[in-house]
Each structure stands twice: as structure tokens, then as C-alpha cells.
Amino acid sequence: MRCIAVPYLTAQHAPQFATADLLLRGGRPEFTARAAYDWLVRSAR
């Protein structure tokens, strides 16, 4: 299973976030559905 982590508070990252396959350190402003989809497609190869 793939894991995408989008921390709510960008200044405070729990160590568990580092284990995500894709970590959007900038939080919600950094997330786009297109970026997530593109990453999923690339990681499935």
C-alpha cells in the first residue's frame, strides 16, 4: 500500500511522516490531485 502524508501543521512533523512514500512537507497548499495522481502512476511502474 502506498502512503501520501500531508501534515496539517507544516512546522511540526511527527517522525512517522518520514515513513510516507510521498511526503508533502508544505502541507495542504502543496497538495494537488494531479501531483498525487502523477506520483501514483510513476510509482506503479
PDB file with SEQRES, HELIX, SHEET and CRYST1 records, atoms N, CA, C and O in Angstrom:
SEQRES   1 A   45  MET ARG CYS ILE ALA VAL PRO TYR LEU THR ALA GLN HIS          
SEQRES   2 A   45  ALA PRO GLN PHE ALA THR ALA ASP LEU LEU LEU ARG GLY          
SEQRES   3 A   45  GLY ARG PRO GLU PHE THR ALA ARG ALA ALA TYR ASP TRP          
SEQRES   4 A   45  LEU VAL ARG SER ALA ARG                                      
HELIX    1 AA1 PRO A   15  THR A   19  5                                   5    
HELIX    2 AA2 ARG A   28  GLU A   30  5                                   3    
HELIX    3 AA3 ALA A   33  SER A   43  1                                  11    
SHEET    1 AA1 2 ILE A   4  ALA A   5  0                                        
SHEET    2 AA1 2 LEU A  22  LEU A  23  1                                        
CRYST1    1.000    1.000    1.000  90.00  90.00  90.00 P 1           1          
ATOM      1  N   MET A   1       0.846  -1.164   0.000  1.00  0.00           N  
ATOM      2  CA  MET A   1       0.000   0.000   0.000  1.00  0.00           C  
ATOM      3  C   MET A   1       0.899   1.236   0.000  1.00  0.00           C  
ATOM      4  O   MET A   1       1.915   1.285   0.693  1.00  0.00           O  
ATOM      5  N   ARG A   2       0.510   2.209  -0.773  1.00  0.00           N  
ATOM      6  CA  ARG A   2       1.232   3.478  -0.847  1.00  0.00           C  
ATOM      7  C   ARG A   2       0.643   4.449   0.167  1.00  0.00           C  
ATOM      8  O   ARG A   2      -0.545   4.396   0.483  1.00  0.00           O  
ATOM      9  N   CYS A   3       1.493   5.332   0.669  1.00  0.00           N  
ATOM     10  CA  CYS A   3       1.050   6.304   1.673  1.00  0.00           C  
ATOM     11  C   CYS A   3       1.504   7.695   1.265  1.00  0.00           C  
ATOM     12  O   CYS A   3       2.681   7.926   0.987  1.00  0.00           O  
ATOM     13  N   ILE A   4       0.550   8.618   1.232  1.00  0.00           N  
ATOM     14  CA  ILE A   4       0.841  10.028   0.988  1.00  0.00           C  
ATOM     15  C   ILE A   4       0.554  10.765   2.286  1.00  0.00           C  
ATOM     16  O   ILE A   4      -0.543  10.658   2.834  1.00  0.00           O  
ATOM     17  N   ALA A   5       1.530  11.509   2.776  1.00  0.00           N  
ATOM     18  CA  ALA A   5       1.367  12.250   4.021  1.00  0.00           C  
ATOM     19  C   ALA A   5       1.278  13.744   3.712  1.00  0.00           C  
ATOM     20  O   ALA A   5       2.121  14.310   3.017  1.00  0.00           O  
ATOM     21  N   VAL A   6       0.232  14.357   4.250  1.00  0.00           N  
ATOM     22  CA  VAL A   6       0.027  15.801   4.095  1.00  0.00           C  
ATOM     23  C   VAL A   6      -0.162  16.364   5.499  1.00  0.00           C  
ATOM     24  O   VAL A   6      -1.288  16.418   5.992  1.00  0.00           O  
ATOM     25  N   PRO A   7       0.921  16.783   6.152  1.00  0.00           N  
ATOM     26  CA  PRO A   7       0.791  17.287   7.517  1.00  0.00           C  
ATOM     27  C   PRO A   7      -0.087  18.533   7.580  1.00  0.00           C  
ATOM     28  O   PRO A   7      -0.005  19.412   6.722  1.00  0.00           O  
ATOM     29  N   TYR A   8      -0.914  18.591   8.594  1.00  0.00           N  
ATOM     30  CA  TYR A   8      -1.789  19.743   8.778  1.00  0.00           C  
ATOM     31  C   TYR A   8      -0.972  20.961   9.212  1.00  0.00           C  
ATOM     32  O   TYR A   8      -1.156  22.060   8.690  1.00  0.00           O  
ATOM     33  N   LEU A   9      -0.079  20.757  10.159  1.00  0.00           N  
ATOM     34  CA  LEU A   9       0.791  21.841  10.620  1.00  0.00           C  
ATOM     35  C   LEU A   9       2.166  21.633  10.006  1.00  0.00           C  
ATOM     36  O   LEU A   9       2.895  20.721  10.395  1.00  0.00           O  
ATOM     37  N   THR A  10       2.513  22.465   9.064  1.00  0.00           N  
ATOM     38  CA  THR A  10       3.761  22.253   8.326  1.00  0.00           C  
ATOM     39  C   THR A  10       4.995  22.441   9.200  1.00  0.00           C  
ATOM     40  O   THR A  10       6.053  21.896   8.889  1.00  0.00           O  
ATOM     41  N   ALA A  11       4.883  23.188  10.269  1.00  0.00           N  
ATOM     42  CA  ALA A  11       6.041  23.435  11.113  1.00  0.00           C  
ATOM     43  C   ALA A  11       6.325  22.266  12.059  1.00  0.00           C  
ATOM     44  O   ALA A  11       7.433  22.149  12.583  1.00  0.00           O  
ATOM     45  N   GLN A  12       5.339  21.410  12.277  1.00  0.00           N  
ATOM     46  CA  GLN A  12       5.502  20.316  13.231  1.00  0.00           C  
ATOM     47  C   GLN A  12       5.290  18.989  12.515  1.00  0.00           C  
ATOM     48  O   GLN A  12       4.166  18.639  12.156  1.00  0.00           O  
ATOM     49  N   HIS A  13       6.384  18.251  12.310  1.00  0.00           N  
ATOM     50  CA  HIS A  13       6.284  16.958  11.651  1.00  0.00           C  
ATOM     51  C   HIS A  13       6.586  15.854  12.644  1.00  0.00           C  
ATOM     52  O   HIS A  13       7.667  15.813  13.230  1.00  0.00           O  
ATOM     53  N   ALA A  14       5.636  14.966  12.830  1.00  0.00           N  
ATOM     54  CA  ALA A  14       5.893  13.784  13.645  1.00  0.00           C  
ATOM     55  C   ALA A  14       6.857  12.885  12.886  1.00  0.00           C  
ATOM     56  O   ALA A  14       6.836  12.872  11.655  1.00  0.00           O  
ATOM     57  N   PRO A  15       7.698  12.138  13.581  1.00  0.00           N  
ATOM     58  CA  PRO A  15       8.658  11.262  12.898  1.00  0.00           C  
ATOM     59  C   PRO A  15       7.984  10.255  11.957  1.00  0.00           C  
ATOM     60  O   PRO A  15       8.599   9.812  10.987  1.00  0.00           O  
ATOM     61  N   GLN A  16       6.748   9.897  12.231  1.00  0.00           N  
ATOM     62  CA  GLN A  16       6.033   8.942  11.385  1.00  0.00           C  
ATOM     63  C   GLN A  16       5.836   9.465   9.967  1.00  0.00           C  
ATOM     64  O   GLN A  16       5.726   8.673   9.031  1.00  0.00           O  
ATOM     65  N   PHE A  17       5.790  10.762   9.796  1.00  0.00           N  
ATOM     66  CA  PHE A  17       5.622  11.322   8.460  1.00  0.00           C  
ATOM     67  C   PHE A  17       6.784  10.929   7.548  1.00  0.00           C  
ATOM     68  O   PHE A  17       6.602  10.782   6.340  1.00  0.00           O  
ATOM     69  N   ALA A  18       7.965  10.760   8.116  1.00  0.00           N  
ATOM     70  CA  ALA A  18       9.147  10.414   7.323  1.00  0.00           C  
ATOM     71  C   ALA A  18       9.019   9.037   6.682  1.00  0.00           C  
ATOM     72  O   ALA A  18       9.756   8.730   5.746  1.00  0.00           O  
ATOM     73  N   THR A  19       8.103   8.202   7.162  1.00  0.00           N  
ATOM     74  CA  THR A  19       7.940   6.860   6.595  1.00  0.00           C  
ATOM     75  C   THR A  19       6.974   6.841   5.415  1.00  0.00           C  
ATOM     76  O   THR A  19       6.792   5.799   4.785  1.00  0.00           O  
ATOM     77  N   ALA A  20       6.364   7.956   5.115  1.00  0.00           N  
ATOM     78  CA  ALA A  20       5.424   8.015   3.993  1.00  0.00           C  
ATOM     79  C   ALA A  20       6.173   7.871   2.674  1.00  0.00           C  
ATOM     80  O   ALA A  20       7.327   8.280   2.550  1.00  0.00           O  
ATOM     81  N   ASP A  21       5.497   7.281   1.693  1.00  0.00           N  
ATOM     82  CA  ASP A  21       6.094   7.146   0.371  1.00  0.00           C  
ATOM     83  C   ASP A  21       6.209   8.503  -0.324  1.00  0.00           C  
ATOM     84  O   ASP A  21       7.163   8.754  -1.060  1.00  0.00           O  
ATOM     85  N   LEU A  22       5.250   9.353  -0.086  1.00  0.00           N  
ATOM     86  CA  LEU A  22       5.276  10.718  -0.614  1.00  0.00           C  
ATOM     87  C   LEU A  22       4.908  11.656   0.520  1.00  0.00           C  
ATOM     88  O   LEU A  22       3.807  11.577   1.064  1.00  0.00           O  
ATOM     89  N   LEU A  23       5.815  12.532   0.873  1.00  0.00           N  
ATOM     90  CA  LEU A  23       5.580  13.490   1.956  1.00  0.00           C  
ATOM     91  C   LEU A  23       5.517  14.889   1.363  1.00  0.00           C  
ATOM     92  O   LEU A  23       6.475  15.355   0.748  1.00  0.00           O  
ATOM     93  N   LEU A  24       4.402  15.542   1.549  1.00  0.00           N  
ATOM     94  CA  LEU A  24       4.227  16.921   1.089  1.00  0.00           C  
ATOM     95  C   LEU A  24       4.512  17.837   2.279  1.00  0.00           C  
ATOM     96  O   LEU A  24       3.613  18.204   3.035  1.00  0.00           O  
ATOM     97  N   ARG A  25       5.758  18.185   2.417  1.00  0.00           N  
ATOM     98  CA  ARG A  25       6.202  18.950   3.590  1.00  0.00           C  
ATOM     99  C   ARG A  25       5.513  20.305   3.717  1.00  0.00           C  
ATOM    100  O   ARG A  25       5.410  20.847   4.817  1.00  0.00           O  
ATOM    101  N   GLY A  26       5.050  20.846   2.617  1.00  0.00           N  
ATOM    102  CA  GLY A  26       4.385  22.139   2.640  1.00  0.00           C  
ATOM    103  C   GLY A  26       2.939  22.079   3.098  1.00  0.00           C  
ATOM    104  O   GLY A  26       2.266  23.107   3.170  1.00  0.00           O  
ATOM    105  N   GLY A  27       2.457  20.884   3.408  1.00  0.00           N  
ATOM    106  CA  GLY A  27       1.082  20.729   3.876  1.00  0.00           C  
ATOM    107  C   GLY A  27       0.072  20.843   2.753  1.00  0.00           C  
ATOM    108  O   GLY A  27       0.402  20.645   1.583  1.00  0.00           O  
ATOM    109  N   ARG A  28      -1.171  21.165   3.119  1.00  0.00           N  
ATOM    110  CA  ARG A  28      -2.263  21.226   2.153  1.00  0.00           C  
ATOM    111  C   ARG A  28      -2.020  22.148   0.968  1.00  0.00           C  
ATOM    112  O   ARG A  28      -2.424  21.807  -0.144  1.00  0.00           O  
ATOM    113  N   PRO A  29      -1.376  23.303   1.150  1.00  0.00           N  
ATOM    114  CA  PRO A  29      -1.152  24.166  -0.016  1.00  0.00           C  
ATOM    115  C   PRO A  29      -0.303  23.494  -1.100  1.00  0.00           C  
ATOM    116  O   PRO A  29      -0.399  23.852  -2.274  1.00  0.00           O  
ATOM    117  N   GLU A  30       0.516  22.535  -0.713  1.00  0.00           N  
ATOM    118  CA  GLU A  30       1.387  21.852  -1.664  1.00  0.00           C  
ATOM    119  C   GLU A  30       0.662  20.718  -2.400  1.00  0.00           C  
ATOM    120  O   GLU A  30       1.124  20.271  -3.450  1.00  0.00           O  
ATOM    121  N   PHE A  31      -0.460  20.253  -1.861  1.00  0.00           N  
ATOM    122  CA  PHE A  31      -1.160  19.111  -2.442  1.00  0.00           C  
ATOM    123  C   PHE A  31      -2.008  19.515  -3.645  1.00  0.00           C  
ATOM    124  O   PHE A  31      -2.742  20.502  -3.609  1.00  0.00           O  
ATOM    125  N   THR A  32      -1.888  18.726  -4.710  1.00  0.00           N  
ATOM    126  CA  THR A  32      -2.830  18.809  -5.826  1.00  0.00           C  
ATOM    127  C   THR A  32      -3.175  17.376  -6.215  1.00  0.00           C  
ATOM    128  O   THR A  32      -2.340  16.477  -6.124  1.00  0.00           O  
ATOM    129  N   ALA A  33      -4.397  17.180  -6.642  1.00  0.00           N  
ATOM    130  CA  ALA A  33      -4.806  15.843  -7.071  1.00  0.00           C  
ATOM    131  C   ALA A  33      -3.955  15.377  -8.241  1.00  0.00           C  
ATOM    132  O   ALA A  33      -3.634  14.193  -8.338  1.00  0.00           O  
ATOM    133  N   ARG A  34      -3.589  16.280  -9.122  1.00  0.00           N  
ATOM    134  CA  ARG A  34      -2.778  15.915 -10.281  1.00  0.00           C  
ATOM    135  C   ARG A  34      -1.399  15.427  -9.860  1.00  0.00           C  
ATOM    136  O   ARG A  34      -0.908  14.431 -10.391  1.00  0.00           O  
ATOM    137  N   ALA A  35      -0.770  16.115  -8.914  1.00  0.00           N  
ATOM    138  CA  ALA A  35       0.542  15.698  -8.431  1.00  0.00           C  
ATOM    139  C   ALA A  35       0.463  14.327  -7.765  1.00  0.00           C  
ATOM    140  O   ALA A  35       1.343  13.491  -7.966  1.00  0.00           O  
ATOM    141  N   ALA A  36      -0.576  14.093  -6.981  1.00  0.00           N  
ATOM    142  CA  ALA A  36      -0.753  12.792  -6.332  1.00  0.00           C  
ATOM    143  C   ALA A  36      -0.977  11.701  -7.371  1.00  0.00           C  
ATOM    144  O   ALA A  36      -0.388  10.624  -7.277  1.00  0.00           O  
ATOM    145  N   TYR A  37      -1.810  11.967  -8.344  1.00  0.00           N  
ATOM    146  CA  TYR A  37      -2.072  11.002  -9.407  1.00  0.00           C  
ATOM    147  C   TYR A  37      -0.795  10.692 -10.195  1.00  0.00           C  
ATOM    148  O   TYR A  37      -0.482   9.527 -10.438  1.00  0.00           O  
ATOM    149  N   ASP A  38      -0.069  11.722 -10.587  1.00  0.00           N  
ATOM    150  CA  ASP A  38       1.171  11.520 -11.328  1.00  0.00           C  
ATOM    151  C   ASP A  38       2.159  10.682 -10.526  1.00  0.00           C  
ATOM    152  O   ASP A  38       2.819   9.804 -11.081  1.00  0.00           O  
ATOM    153  N   TRP A  39       2.266  10.947  -9.226  1.00  0.00           N  
ATOM    154  CA  TRP A  39       3.156  10.171  -8.378  1.00  0.00           C  
ATOM    155  C   TRP A  39       2.703   8.713  -8.319  1.00  0.00           C  
ATOM    156  O   TRP A  39       3.531   7.806  -8.403  1.00  0.00           O  
ATOM    157  N   LEU A  40       1.401   8.480  -8.175  1.00  0.00           N  
ATOM    158  CA  LEU A  40       0.896   7.098  -8.151  1.00  0.00           C  
ATOM    159  C   LEU A  40       1.210   6.358  -9.433  1.00  0.00           C  
ATOM    160  O   LEU A  40       1.611   5.195  -9.400  1.00  0.00           O  
ATOM    161  N   VAL A  41       1.032   7.014 -10.552  1.00  0.00           N  
ATOM    162  CA  VAL A  41       1.309   6.383 -11.843  1.00  0.00           C  
ATOM    163  C   VAL A  41       2.803   6.051 -11.944  1.00  0.00           C  
ATOM    164  O   VAL A  41       3.167   4.951 -12.359  1.00  0.00           O  
ATOM    165  N   ARG A  42       3.666   7.002 -11.565  1.00  0.00           N  
ATOM    166  CA  ARG A  42       5.115   6.750 -11.620  1.00  0.00           C  
ATOM    167  C   ARG A  42       5.524   5.619 -10.681  1.00  0.00           C  
ATOM    168  O   ARG A  42       6.383   4.812 -11.035  1.00  0.00           O  
ATOM    169  N   SER A  43       4.933   5.543  -9.501  1.00  0.00           N  
ATOM    170  CA  SER A  43       5.335   4.538  -8.528  1.00  0.00           C  
ATOM    171  C   SER A  43       4.812   3.145  -8.857  1.00  0.00           C  
ATOM    172  O   SER A  43       5.286   2.157  -8.295  1.00  0.00           O  
ATOM    173  N   ALA A  44       3.842   3.059  -9.759  1.00  0.00           N  
ATOM    174  CA  ALA A  44       3.283   1.762 -10.135  1.00  0.00           C  
ATOM    175  C   ALA A  44       4.137   1.054 -11.173  1.00  0.00           C  
ATOM    176  O   ALA A  44       3.925  -0.130 -11.437  1.00  0.00           O  
ATOM    177  N   ARG A  45       5.066   1.731 -11.749  1.00  0.00           N  
ATOM    178  CA  ARG A  45       5.915   1.140 -12.808  1.00  0.00           C  
ATOM    179  C   ARG A  45       6.973   0.243 -12.246  1.00  0.00           C  
ATOM    180  O   ARG A  45       7.763  -0.327 -12.998  1.00  0.00           O  
TER     181      ARG A  45                                                      
END                                                                             
